[in-house]
Amino acid sequence: MTALRQRMAEDMQLHGFAARTQEAYLGAVCQLARYYQKTPEAITEEELRGYFLYLVNVKKLARASVTIALCGIKFLYEQTLQRKWRILDVVRPQKEKRLPVVLSREEVRSILQEIRIPTYRACLTTIYACGLRLSEGRCLQVCDVDSARMLLHIHGKAKKDRYVPLPQEILPMLRDLWKIYRSPVWVFPAPRRGRNLWHRPGETGVPASVDAVQSAFRHALKRTGISKKAHVHSLRHSYGTHLLENGIHLRVIQELLGHRSPATTAIYTHLTAEVRGEAVESINRLMRDL
């Protein structure tokens, strides 16, 4: 690791960035260095301008990818190298207004039924039933399950913890899974081959990997024949939408999902047919005497 990379990593730790954020930002800076084949310290502001034009016009990266590159590079130059370059304030990826993919209740159940490996089926079922992010679901620990109060303790994004209700149908499934692997730490441990899954005293193993859970979802989706471009995070969007359809207040849904802003949760009002139907009925009543 170069001295500059080490310094940037330490600066991000001091800012309290999550490990995945640090990895993404360092990756963005490494790509910049590879593009010009020299250390970022030697790159000029004009070269930086050319690099962002390359990302937008040649590579045609999506807004999210350009944003990650901008944030990582901006942190390096403004925080670690203390360079206040104007170009870093000029670059602004165009905002996208895309509605997330939402699965119906029947579609969710048909996908989950097609998942063959118990760990991944239980993990994805819990992600939907509790409205979790993939990172929150796969890293769920045994000590996070409060069976007495039927709650899950979720270590959320940006170190924001929350409690979410644990549906009654989920607890027996989690207990059955634990009897298979008997992991002392992870609720959803990475599957291991062989009958002696936990043969070493005190062995903790590792949680199910991101790639493995995503792959299990993709294969199950393909087997169902559902044409929607869904992914694991669609289960979380579906959870929020289904709660709203069942009359749960938007503010409560915001707390359950761990959203900072009500505006983030409000997107589900655009996704549910029930909410739209109620709005149309209300409008018709208001305009009846025109």
SERO-4910 file (N, C-alpha, C, O; in steps of 0.05 Angstrom, whole numbers):
BEGIN
 pado doro    nc1    nc2    nc3   cac1   cac2   cac3    cc1    cc2    cc3    oc1    oc2    oc3
  Met    A     17    -24      0      0      0      0     18     25      0     36     28     16
  Thr    A     12     43    -19     28     68    -20     21     86      4      1     82     17
  Ala    A     39    105      8     35    123     31     10    140     27     -5    145     46
  Leu    A      4    148      2    -20    164     -4    -45    148      1    -64    158     13
  Arg    A    -45    123     -8    -68    106     -4    -73    101     26    -96    102     35
  Gln    A    -51     97     41    -53     93     70    -65    118     83    -82    116    101
  Arg    A    -55    141     75    -65    166     87    -95    170     81   -110    178     99
  Met    A   -103    165     57   -131    168     50   -148    149     66   -170    156     75
  Ala    A   -139    124     68   -154    104     84   -157    113    113   -178    110    125
  Glu    A   -136    124    124   -137    133    152   -156    157    154   -171    159    174
  Asp    A   -155    175    135   -173    198    135   -203    189    134   -220    200    148
  Met    A   -209    169    118   -236    159    117   -245    146    143   -268    148    151
  Gln    A   -226    132    156   -232    120    182   -239    142    202   -257    139    218
  Leu    A   -224    164    201   -229    186    220   -256    199    214   -268    210    233
  His    A   -264    198    189   -291    210    182   -313    190    189   -337    197    186
  Gly    A   -306    166    197   -327    146    205   -340    133    181   -363    123    184
  Phe    A   -327    131    158   -339    118    135   -341     88    139   -323     76    152
  Ala    A   -362     76    129   -365     47    130   -343     33    113   -332     46     95
  Ala    A   -338      8    119   -317     -6    104   -322     -8     74   -304     -5     58
  Arg    A   -348    -12     67   -354    -13     38   -351     13     24   -343     15      1
  Thr    A   -356     35     39   -352     62     27   -323     67     23   -315     77      2
  Gln    A   -306     59     42   -277     63     40   -267     47     16   -251     57      0
  Glu    A   -277     23     13   -268      6    -10   -276     18    -36   -260     18    -55
  Ala    A   -300     29    -38   -310     41    -63   -294     66    -70   -287     70    -93
  Tyr    A   -288     83    -50   -273    107    -55   -244    102    -63   -234    115    -81
  Leu    A   -232     82    -50   -204     75    -57   -204     64    -86   -185     69   -101
  Gly    A   -224     48    -92   -226     37   -119   -228     58   -140   -216     56   -162
  Ala    A   -244     79   -135   -247    101   -153   -221    116   -158   -215    123   -181
  Val    A   -205    120   -137   -180    133   -140   -160    116   -155   -144    126   -171
  Cys    A   -160     90   -150   -142     71   -164   -148     71   -194   -130     70   -210
  Gln    A   -174     72   -202   -181     73   -230   -171     99   -243   -162     98   -266
  Leu    A   -172    121   -229   -161    146   -239   -131    144   -243   -121    152   -264
  Ala    A   -117    132   -224    -88    129   -226    -80    111   -250    -61    117   -264
  Arg    A    -96     89   -253    -90     71   -276    -95     85   -303    -81     79   -322
  Tyr    A   -115    102   -304   -122    115   -329    -99    133   -339    -92    133   -362
  Tyr    A    -86    147   -320    -64    165   -327    -37    153   -323    -16    165   -329
  Gln    A    -36    129   -311    -11    115   -306      9    132   -290     32    132   -295
  Lys    A     -2    145   -269     15    160   -251      0    165   -225    -24    161   -223
  Thr    A     15    173   -205      4    177   -179    -16    200   -179    -12    219   -194
  Pro    A    -38    198   -164    -58    220   -164    -47    247   -156    -57    268   -165
  Glu    A    -26    247   -141    -13    272   -133     -2    288   -157     -1    312   -156
  Ala    A      5    274   -178     17    287   -202     -4    294   -223      2    306   -243
  Ile    A    -29    287   -218    -51    293   -237    -60    322   -234    -63    332   -212
  Thr    A    -63    336   -257    -71    364   -256   -101    366   -256   -116    347   -261
  Glu    A   -110    390   -250   -139    395   -250   -151    392   -278   -173    382   -281
  Glu    A   -136    400   -299   -146    397   -326   -148    367   -334   -167    359   -347
  Glu    A   -129    351   -325   -130    322   -330   -154    310   -315   -167    292   -326
  Leu    A   -160    320   -292   -183    310   -277   -209    316   -292   -227    300   -293
  Arg    A   -210    340   -303   -233    347   -320   -236    328   -343   -258    319   -349
  Gly    A   -214    322   -356   -215    303   -379   -223    276   -371   -237    262   -386
  Tyr    A   -216    267   -346   -223    241   -337   -254    238   -333   -266    218   -340
  Phe    A   -266    259   -321   -295    258   -317   -310    259   -344   -331    246   -347
  Leu    A   -299    274   -363   -311    274   -390   -309    246   -402   -328    237   -416
  Tyr    A   -287    232   -397   -283    205   -407   -304    186   -395   -316    169   -409
  Leu    A   -309    189   -369   -328    172   -355   -356    175   -367   -371    156   -370
  Val    A   -363    201   -372   -390    207   -381   -394    201   -411   -414    189   -419
  Asn    A   -375    210   -428   -379    209   -457   -369    184   -470   -380    175   -490
  Val    A   -348    172   -459   -336    148   -471   -346    122   -457   -357    105   -470
  Lys    A   -342    121   -431   -351     97   -417   -381     97   -412   -394     76   -408
  Lys    A   -393    121   -413   -423    124   -410   -432    111   -384   -451     95   -385
  Leu    A   -419    117   -362   -426    105   -337   -453    116   -327   -461    138   -333
  Ala    A   -467     99   -312   -492    108   -300   -486    129   -279   -464    132   -269
  Arg    A   -507    143   -271   -504    165   -252   -492    155   -226   -475    168   -214
  Ala    A   -501    132   -217   -490    121   -191   -460    117   -192   -446    122   -173
  Ser    A   -451    106   -215   -422    100   -218   -406    126   -219   -384    128   -207
  Val    A   -416    146   -233   -402    172   -235   -402    185   -207   -382    198   -199
  Thr    A   -423    182   -192   -425    194   -166   -404    182   -147   -391    197   -132
  Ile    A   -401    156   -148   -381    142   -131   -353    152   -139   -337    157   -121
  Ala    A   -348    154   -165   -322    163   -174   -317    192   -164   -295    198   -154
  Leu    A   -337    209   -167   -334    236   -158   -329    238   -128   -312    253   -119
  Cys    A   -345    224   -112   -342    225    -83   -315    216    -74   -302    228    -56
  Gly    A   -305    193    -86   -279    183    -78   -257    201    -85   -239    207    -69
  Ile    A   -257    211   -110   -236    229   -119   -237    256   -105   -216    268    -98
  Lys    A   -261    266   -100   -264    291    -86   -253    289    -57   -240    308    -47
  Phe    A   -258    266    -44   -248    263    -17   -217    263    -17   -205    276      0
  Leu    A   -206    249    -36   -176    249    -38   -164    277    -40   -147    284    -25
  Tyr    A   -175    292    -60   -162    318    -66   -169    339    -45   -153    356    -38
  Glu    A   -194    339    -35   -202    360    -16   -194    354     12   -187    372     27
  Gln    A   -196    329     21   -191    322     49   -162    313     53   -148    323     71
  Thr    A   -152    294     36   -125    283     41   -104    302     30    -84    306     43
  Leu    A   -108    312      5    -87    329     -8    -92    358     -3    -75    375    -10
  Gln    A   -116    366      7   -122    394     14   -121    411    -11   -110    434    -10
  Arg    A   -132    401    -33   -133    417    -58   -162    424    -64   -178    406    -68
  Lys    A   -169    449    -64   -196    458    -70   -199    465    -99   -197    489   -107
  Trp    A   -203    445   -116   -205    449   -144   -234    454   -153   -252    441   -143
  Arg    A   -237    474   -170   -264    482   -179   -278    459   -194   -302    456   -192
  Ile    A   -263    443   -209   -275    422   -225   -291    403   -208   -310    391   -217
  Leu    A   -283    399   -183   -297    380   -166   -324    391   -157   -341    375   -148
  Asp    A   -328    417   -160   -355    428   -154   -371    431   -180   -396    434   -179
  Val    A   -358    429   -203   -372    431   -229   -385    405   -236   -408    404   -246
  Val    A   -372    383   -231   -382    356   -238   -407    351   -222   -406    350   -198
  Arg    A   -429    346   -236   -455    340   -223   -470    320   -240   -483    328   -260
  Pro    A   -469    294   -233   -483    275   -249   -513    281   -250   -525    289   -230
  Gln    A   -525    278   -273   -553    284   -277   -570    266   -260   -566    242   -259
  Lys    A   -590    278   -246   -607    262   -229   -626    245   -245   -636    253   -266
  Glu    A   -631    221   -235   -649    202   -248   -673    198   -230   -671    195   -205
  Lys    A   -697    197   -241   -721    192   -226   -733    166   -236   -752    166   -252
  Arg    A   -723    145   -225   -733    118   -232   -747    105   -209   -738    106   -186
  Leu    A   -770     95   -215   -785     81   -194   -774     53   -191   -768     39   -211
  Pro    A   -770     43   -166   -759     17   -162   -778     -5   -171   -802     -1   -172
  Val    A   -767    -28   -176   -783    -52   -183   -797    -62   -158   -784    -66   -138
  Val    A   -823    -67   -160   -838    -78   -138   -851   -104   -147   -864   -105   -168
  Leu    A   -849   -125   -131   -861   -151   -136   -887   -153   -121   -890   -142    -99
  Ser    A   -907   -166   -133   -932   -171   -119   -927   -192    -97   -906   -205    -96
  Arg    A   -946   -195    -79   -943   -214    -57   -940   -243    -68   -925   -259    -58
  Glu    A   -956   -248    -89   -954   -275   -101   -928   -280   -115   -917   -302   -113
  Glu    A   -917   -259   -128   -891   -262   -141   -868   -266   -121   -851   -283   -125
  Val    A   -869   -252    -98   -849   -256    -77   -850   -285    -68   -828   -298    -65
  Arg    A   -873   -296    -63   -875   -323    -53   -866   -344    -73   -854   -364    -66
  Ser    A   -872   -339    -98   -864   -358   -119   -833   -358   -122   -822   -379   -128
  Ile    A   -820   -335   -119   -791   -333   -121   -778   -348    -97   -760   -364   -101
  Leu    A   -788   -342    -73   -776   -354    -50   -779   -385    -50   -762   -399    -40
  Gln    A   -801   -395    -61   -805   -424    -62   -785   -437    -81   -781   -462    -79
  Glu    A   -774   -422   -100   -756   -433   -119   -727   -434   -110   -709   -445   -123
  Ile    A   -721   -423    -86   -694   -422    -76   -689   -449    -62   -703   -456    -43
  Arg    A   -668   -463    -70   -664   -491    -62   -646   -494    -38   -650   -513    -22
  Ile    A   -627   -477    -34   -608   -480    -11   -620   -467     13   -627   -443     12
  Pro    A   -623   -481     35   -638   -471     59   -627   -444     69   -643   -427     77
  Thr    A   -601   -441     70   -590   -416     80   -599   -392     64   -608   -372     76
  Tyr    A   -598   -394     38   -606   -372     21   -636   -368     21   -645   -345     20
  Arg    A   -651   -389     22   -680   -386     23   -688   -372     49   -705   -354     49
  Ala    A   -676   -380     72   -683   -367     97   -674   -338     97   -688   -321    108
  Cys    A   -650   -333     87   -639   -306     86   -657   -287     70   -664   -266     79
  Leu    A   -664   -295     46   -681   -279     29   -709   -276     39   -722   -255     36
  Thr    A   -719   -297     52   -746   -295     64   -746   -275     87   -765   -259     89
  Thr    A   -725   -275    103   -723   -256    125   -719   -227    114   -730   -208    126
  Ile    A   -703   -224     93   -699   -198     81   -726   -186     73   -731   -162     77
  Tyr    A   -744   -202     61   -770   -192     53   -788   -188     77   -800   -167     80
  Ala    A   -789   -208     95   -808   -207    117   -801   -185    137   -819   -176    153
  Cys    A   -777   -175    137   -769   -154    156   -760   -129    142   -752   -109    156
  Gly    A   -761   -128    116   -754   -103    101   -725    -96    103   -718    -72    107
  Leu    A   -707   -115    101   -678   -110    106   -663   -105     80   -671   -113     58
  Arg    A   -641    -91     83   -621    -89     61   -606   -116     61   -606   -131     80
  Leu    A   -594   -121     38   -578   -146     35   -556   -148     56   -552   -168     69
  Ser    A   -542   -125     60   -520   -125     80   -530   -130    108   -517   -143    124
  Glu    A   -554   -120    114   -566   -124    141   -575   -153    144   -572   -164    166
  Gly    A   -587   -164    124   -597   -191    126   -576   -213    128   -577   -230    146
  Arg    A   -557   -212    110   -537   -233    110   -518   -233    134   -508   -254    142
  Cys    A   -515   -210    146   -497   -207    169   -512   -208    196   -501   -201    217
  Leu    A   -537   -216    195   -552   -219    220   -539   -239    238   -532   -261    230
  Gln    A   -537   -232    264   -524   -249    283   -544   -262    302   -566   -251    306
  Val    A   -537   -285    314   -555   -299    331   -563   -282    355   -587   -282    363
  Cys    A   -545   -265    365   -552   -248    388   -571   -225    380   -581   -212    398
  Asp    A   -575   -221    354   -593   -200    345   -622   -209    345   -640   -192    341
  Val    A   -627   -234    349   -654   -245    348   -666   -245    377   -656   -259    394
  Asp    A   -686   -228    381   -699   -226    408   -725   -241    406   -746   -230    399
  Ser    A   -724   -267    411   -748   -284    409   -769   -277    430   -793   -283    426
  Ala    A   -761   -266    453   -780   -260    474   -798   -237    465   -822   -238    470
  Arg    A   -787   -217    453   -802   -194    444   -809   -195    414   -823   -178    403
  Met    A   -800   -217    400   -804   -221    372   -795   -196    356   -810   -184    340
  Leu    A   -769   -189    361   -757   -167    347   -729   -176    336   -717   -194    347
  Leu    A   -721   -162    315   -693   -164    305   -679   -138    310   -689   -117    305
  His    A   -655   -140    321   -638   -117    325   -621   -114    299   -604   -130    294
  Ile    A   -626    -92    284   -613    -89    258   -591    -67    261   -596    -45    270
  His    A   -567    -75    252   -545    -56    251   -545    -43    224   -534    -54    205
  Gly    A   -558    -20    222   -564     -9    196   -542      8    183   -520      9    193
  Lys    A   -550     19    161   -532     36    145   -523     61    162   -539     72    177
  Ala    A   -498     69    158   -487     92    172   -489     89    202   -493    108    217
  Lys    A   -486     64    211   -486     57    240   -512     66    254   -511     73    278
  Lys    A   -534     65    240   -560     72    251   -575     46    257   -586     34    240
  Asp    A   -575     39    283   -589     15    291   -619     19    293   -628     42    296
  Arg    A   -634     -3    291   -663     -2    294   -673    -29    301   -659    -49    298
  Tyr    A   -697    -31    311   -711    -56    316   -733    -59    296   -748    -40    290
  Val    A   -737    -83    286   -759    -89    267   -774   -113    278   -762   -131    290
  Pro    A   -800   -114    273   -816   -137    282   -807   -162    268   -802   -162    244
  Leu    A   -806   -184    283   -800   -210    272   -826   -226    269   -838   -234    289
  Pro    A   -836   -230    244   -861   -244    240   -860   -272    253   -840   -285    253
  Gln    A   -883   -281    263   -885   -306    277   -876   -330    260   -865   -349    270
  Glu    A   -881   -328    234   -874   -351    216   -844   -353    212   -834   -374    203
  Ile    A   -829   -332    217   -800   -332    211   -784   -345    233   -764   -358    227
  Leu    A   -791   -342    258   -775   -352    280   -771   -383    278   -748   -391    281
  Pro    A   -791   -399    274   -787   -428    271   -768   -435    248   -752   -453    250
  Met    A   -769   -419    226   -751   -424    203   -722   -418    211   -704   -433    204
  Leu    A   -718   -397    227   -691   -390    235   -680   -412    255   -656   -419    254
  Arg    A   -697   -422    272   -689   -443    290   -682   -469    276   -662   -482    283
  Asp    A   -698   -476    256   -692   -500    240   -665   -497    226   -650   -516    224
  Leu    A   -660   -473    216   -634   -469    202   -611   -471    221   -590   -482    214
  Trp    A   -614   -460    245   -593   -462    265   -586   -491    272   -563   -497    277
  Lys    A   -607   -508    273   -602   -536    279   -585   -550    258   -571   -569    264
  Ile    A   -585   -539    234   -569   -551    212   -540   -543    215   -522   -560    214
  Tyr    A   -535   -517    219   -507   -507    219   -496   -502    247   -471   -505    251
  Arg    A   -513   -496    266   -505   -491    294   -482   -470    295   -463   -474    311
  Ser    A   -485   -449    280   -464   -428    281   -468   -413    307   -491   -404    314
  Pro    A   -447   -408    322   -449   -393    347   -452   -363    342   -458   -348    361
  Val    A   -449   -354    317   -449   -325    312   -471   -318    291   -488   -301    296
  Trp    A   -469   -330    267   -485   -321    244   -511   -336    242   -513   -360    245
  Val    A   -532   -320    237   -558   -333    231   -558   -346    204   -570   -367    201
  Phe    A   -545   -334    185   -543   -345    158   -514   -350    150   -502   -334    135
  Pro    A   -502   -371    161   -474   -376    155   -470   -386    126   -488   -398    115
  Ala    A   -447   -381    115   -441   -391     89   -441   -422     90   -428   -433    107
  Pro    A   -456   -435     72   -458   -464     73   -430   -477     69   -414   -467     53
  Arg    A   -426   -499     83   -400   -514     80   -407   -542     74   -427   -553     82
  Arg    A   -390   -554     58   -394   -582     50   -386   -601     73   -369   -595     90
  Gly    A   -399   -624     73   -393   -644     92   -413   -644    115   -427   -625    119
  Arg    A   -413   -666    130   -432   -669    152   -423   -654    177   -440   -644    192
  Asn    A   -397   -652    181   -387   -638    205   -384   -609    199   -361   -599    195
  Leu    A   -406   -594    199   -405   -566    191   -390   -548    211   -378   -529    203
  Trp    A   -392   -555    236   -379   -538    257   -362   -557    274   -367   -560    298
  His    A   -341   -569    262   -326   -589    275   -304   -579    294   -293   -594    310
  Arg    A   -298   -553    293   -277   -542    310   -290   -526    332   -307   -508    327
  Pro    A   -283   -530    357   -294   -515    379   -289   -485    376   -266   -477    371
  Gly    A   -310   -470    379   -307   -441    377   -305   -430    349   -303   -406    346
  Glu    A   -307   -446    329   -306   -437    301   -331   -421    295   -353   -430    300
  Thr    A   -328   -397    284   -350   -380    278   -359   -380    249   -382   -375    243
  Gly    A   -340   -386    231   -347   -385    203   -351   -357    193   -342   -337    205
  Val    A   -364   -354    170   -369   -328    158   -398   -327    149   -410   -348    144
  Pro    A   -410   -303    146   -437   -302    137   -439   -308    107   -419   -307     93
  Ala    A   -463   -314     98   -468   -318     69   -458   -294     53   -462   -271     61
  Ser    A   -445   -300     31   -433   -278     15   -454   -263     -1   -476   -274     -7
  Val    A   -448   -238     -8   -466   -222    -24   -471   -235    -51   -494   -238    -59
  Asp    A   -450   -244    -64   -453   -257    -90   -470   -282    -89   -486   -286   -107
  Ala    A   -467   -298    -68   -482   -323    -66   -512   -317    -63   -528   -330    -76
  Val    A   -519   -298    -46   -547   -292    -41   -559   -280    -66   -582   -286    -74
  Gln    A   -545   -262    -79   -555   -250   -104   -558   -271   -126   -578   -270   -140
  Ser    A   -539   -289   -128   -541   -310   -148   -565   -328   -143   -579   -336   -162
  Ala    A   -570   -335   -118   -593   -352   -111   -619   -338   -119   -637   -351   -129
  Phe    A   -620   -312   -114   -645   -297   -122   -648   -296   -152   -670   -301   -162
  Arg    A   -627   -291   -167   -628   -289   -196   -638   -316   -208   -655   -316   -226
  His    A   -626   -338   -199   -634   -364   -210   -663   -370   -203   -677   -382   -220
  Ala    A   -672   -363   -179   -700   -368   -172   -719   -351   -188   -740   -361   -197
  Leu    A   -711   -326   -193   -728   -308   -209   -730   -319   -237   -752   -319   -249
  Lys    A   -708   -329   -248   -709   -341   -275   -727   -365   -277   -741   -369   -297
  Arg    A   -726   -382   -257   -742   -406   -257   -772   -400   -255   -789   -415   -265
  Thr    A   -779   -377   -243   -808   -370   -241   -819   -360   -267   -843   -361   -272
  Gly    A   -802   -350   -285   -811   -338   -310   -821   -309   -307   -832   -298   -326
  Ile    A   -817   -297   -283   -826   -270   -279   -807   -251   -295   -783   -253   -294
  Ser    A   -819   -233   -311   -804   -217   -330   -793   -191   -318   -778   -177   -330
  Lys    A   -801   -184   -293   -792   -159   -281   -762   -161   -276   -751   -182   -270
  Lys    A   -749   -137   -278   -720   -136   -274   -715   -132   -244   -705   -111   -235
  Ala    A   -722   -152   -229   -720   -151   -200   -693   -160   -190   -678   -174   -204
  His    A   -686   -152   -166   -661   -160   -153   -667   -162   -124   -690   -158   -115
  Val    A   -647   -169   -108   -652   -174    -79   -664   -149    -66   -682   -152    -50
  His    A   -655   -125    -73   -666   -101    -60   -695    -97    -67   -709    -82    -53
  Ser    A   -705   -110    -89   -734   -108    -95   -751   -120    -73   -774   -112    -70
  Leu    A   -740   -139    -58   -755   -150    -36   -760   -129    -15   -782   -128     -3
  Arg    A   -741   -112    -10   -744    -90     10   -765    -70      0   -782    -61     15
  His    A   -763    -62    -26   -783    -44    -37   -811    -57    -36   -831    -43    -31
  Ser    A   -813    -82    -41   -838    -96    -40   -850    -96    -12   -874    -92     -8
  Tyr    A   -833   -100      8   -841    -99     36   -854    -72     42   -876    -71     54
  Gly    A   -840    -50     35   -851    -24     41   -877    -19     27   -896     -7     39
  Thr    A   -879    -27      2   -904    -23    -13   -926    -40     -1   -949    -30      1
  His    A   -921    -65      6   -942    -82     16   -952    -72     43   -976    -75     50
  Leu    A   -934    -61     60   -943    -50     85   -962    -26     81   -982    -23     94
  Leu    A   -955     -9     61   -971     14     55   -999      5     45  -1019     17     52
  Glu    A   -999    -16     29  -1024    -26     18  -1042    -37     40  -1066    -38     38
  Asn    A  -1029    -46     62  -1045    -56     85  -1051    -36    106  -1059    -43    128
  Gly    A  -1047    -10    100  -1056     11    117  -1036     20    138  -1043     35    156
  Ile    A  -1011     11    137   -990     19    156   -982     48    149   -978     55    126
  His    A   -981     65    169   -975     93    165   -947     96    154   -928     82    161
  Leu    A   -944    116    136   -918    121    123   -896    127    142   -873    118    138
  Arg    A   -902    140    164   -881    147    184   -871    121    198   -847    119    204
  Val    A   -889    102    202   -881     77    215   -863     61    195   -843     49    203
  Ile    A   -871     61    170   -855     47    149   -827     59    148   -807     45    145
  Gln    A   -825     86    150   -799     99    150   -781     89    172   -758     84    168
  Glu    A   -793     86    196   -777     76    219   -769     47    214   -746     39    220
  Leu    A   -787     30    204   -781      2    200   -759     -2    180   -742    -20    182
  Leu    A   -759     15    159   -739     13    138   -713     27    144   -692     22    131
  Gly    A   -713     44    165   -689     58    172   -682     81    153   -659     87    150
  His    A   -703     93    141   -698    116    123   -694    141    140   -707    146    160
  Arg    A   -675    157    131   -670    183    145   -691    203    139   -701    217    156
  Ser    A   -700    204    114   -718    224    105   -745    212     98   -746    190     86
  Pro    A   -768    225    105   -794    216     97   -797    215     66   -813    200     56
  Ala    A   -782    233     53   -784    234     23   -776    207     11   -786    200    -10
  Thr    A   -756    194     23   -747    168     13   -769    147     14   -773    132     -4
  Thr    A   -784    147     37   -806    128     40   -830    135     23   -845    118     15
  Ala    A   -834    161     18   -857    170      4   -859    159    -24   -880    160    -37
  Ile    A   -836    149    -35   -837    138    -62   -856    115    -64   -867    110    -86
  Tyr    A   -862    101    -42   -880     78    -43   -909     86    -49   -925     70    -57
  Thr    A   -916    112    -45   -943    121    -51   -947    121    -81   -970    121    -91
  His    A   -925    121    -97   -927    121   -126   -928     92   -137   -932     88   -161
  Leu    A   -924     73   -119   -921     45   -129   -945     27   -124   -947      6   -136
  Thr    A   -963     35   -106   -984     17    -98  -1011     25   -111  -1019     48   -110
  Ala    A  -1023      5   -123  -1049      9   -136  -1070     17   -116  -1088     33   -123
  Glu    A  -1069      6    -92  -1089     12    -72  -1089     42    -64  -1110     54    -62
  Val    A  -1064     53    -61  -1062     81    -54  -1072     98    -77  -1086    118    -72
  Arg    A  -1064     91   -101  -1074    107   -124  -1104    106   -126  -1117    126   -132
  Gly    A  -1115     82   -122  -1144     79   -123  -1159     96   -102  -1179    108   -108
  Glu    A  -1148     97    -78  -1160    114    -57  -1158    143    -65  -1177    158    -59
  Ala    A  -1136    151    -77  -1134    179    -85  -1155    186   -106  -1167    208   -105
  Val    A  -1159    168   -125  -1179    173   -146  -1207    176   -134  -1222    193   -142
  Glu    A  -1213    158   -116  -1239    159   -103  -1243    185    -88  -1264    197    -89
  Ser    A  -1222    194    -74  -1224    219    -58  -1227    242    -77  -1243    260    -71
  Ile    A  -1213    243    -99  -1215    264   -118  -1244    265   -130  -1255    287   -133
  Asn    A  -1254    242   -136  -1282    241   -147  -1302    252   -127  -1321    266   -135
  Arg    A  -1299    245   -101  -1317    255    -81  -1315    286    -78  -1336    299    -76
  Leu    A  -1291    296    -79  -1287    325    -76  -1299    340   -100  -1308    363    -96
  Met    A  -1298    329   -123  -1306    343   -147  -1335    337   -156  -1344    345   -177
  Arg    A  -1349    322   -139  -1376    312   -146  -1396    334   -152  -1413    330   -169
  Asp    A  -1394    356   -138  -1414    377   -141  -1405    400   -159  -1417    421   -160
  Leu    A  -1385    395   -175  -1376    416   -194  -1396    420   -216  -1392    437   -234
***
